[in-house]
Amino acid sequence: MDTSTLSRQQVIEVIDTLPDDAFSELISFIGYLRYKSVEQKPEEPKPNFLLSIAGIGSSIEKDVSDRDEEILASEINSISGWSIRI
């Protein structure tokens, strides 16, 4: 039997010739084929929750290694504490 040219009707006829005890295996296989045929999108990496609430990586400052004290001094008010720049 050339399976590449079977029509739906021919597949139904072949299924009708199967013994009754083969139906549970056929149903499992059909379920697998349906699962496999659904387009599986790769999951996008989720942002790290802790980094997102800490705001790490969202600074507008590019190179802070040499200017860390200057940046901290401009963002911290000595009386009221941290200030938020908007």
CYANA upper distance limits for C-alpha pairs under 8 A (distance plus 0.5 A):
  2 ASP  CA      6 LEU  CA      7.67
  6 LEU  CA     10 GLN  CA      6.31
  6 LEU  CA     11 VAL  CA      7.01
  7 SER  CA     11 VAL  CA      6.82
  8 ARG  CA     12 ILE  CA      6.74
  9 GLN  CA     13 GLU  CA      6.74
 10 GLN  CA     14 VAL  CA      6.70
 11 VAL  CA     15 ILE  CA      6.67
 12 ILE  CA     16 ASP  CA      6.69
 13 GLU  CA     17 THR  CA      7.12
 14 VAL  CA     18 LEU  CA      7.35
 18 LEU  CA     22 ALA  CA      6.98
 18 LEU  CA     23 PHE  CA      8.12
 19 PRO  CA     23 PHE  CA      7.95
 22 ALA  CA     26 LEU  CA      6.68
 23 PHE  CA     27 ILE  CA      6.51
 24 SER  CA     28 SER  CA      6.78
 25 GLU  CA     29 PHE  CA      6.69
 26 LEU  CA     30 ILE  CA      6.59
 27 ILE  CA     31 GLY  CA      6.66
 28 SER  CA     32 TYR  CA      6.80
 29 PHE  CA     33 LEU  CA      6.72
 30 ILE  CA     34 ARG  CA      6.64
 31 GLY  CA     35 TYR  CA      6.68
 32 TYR  CA     36 LYS  CA      6.55
 33 LEU  CA     37 SER  CA      6.50
 34 ARG  CA     38 VAL  CA      6.96
 47 PRO  CA     51 LEU  CA      8.26
 47 PRO  CA     52 SER  CA      7.47
 48 ASN  CA     52 SER  CA      6.67
 49 PHE  CA     53 ILE  CA      6.83
 50 LEU  CA     54 ALA  CA      6.64
 51 LEU  CA     55 GLY  CA      6.56
 51 LEU  CA     56 ILE  CA      5.91
 51 LEU  CA     57 GLY  CA      8.30
 52 SER  CA     56 ILE  CA      7.04
 55 GLY  CA     59 SER  CA      7.95
 63 ASP  CA     67 ARG  CA      8.21
 64 VAL  CA     68 ASP  CA      5.82
 64 VAL  CA     71 ILE  CA      8.16
 67 ARG  CA     71 ILE  CA      6.62
 68 ASP  CA     72 LEU  CA      6.62
 69 GLU  CA     73 ALA  CA      6.53
 70 GLU  CA     74 SER  CA      6.84
 71 ILE  CA     75 GLU  CA      6.84
 72 LEU  CA     76 ILE  CA      6.43
 73 ALA  CA     77 ASN  CA      8.04
 75 GLU  CA     82 TRP  CA      6.59
 75 GLU  CA     83 SER  CA      6.04
 75 GLU  CA     84 ILE  CA      7.80
 75 GLU  CA     85 ARG  CA      8.32
 76 ILE  CA     80 SER  CA      8.48
 76 ILE  CA     81 GLY  CA      5.86
 76 ILE  CA     82 TRP  CA      4.93
 76 ILE  CA     83 SER  CA      6.29
 77 ASN  CA     81 GLY  CA      5.29
 77 ASN  CA     82 TRP  CA      6.36
 77 ASN  CA     83 SER  CA      6.95
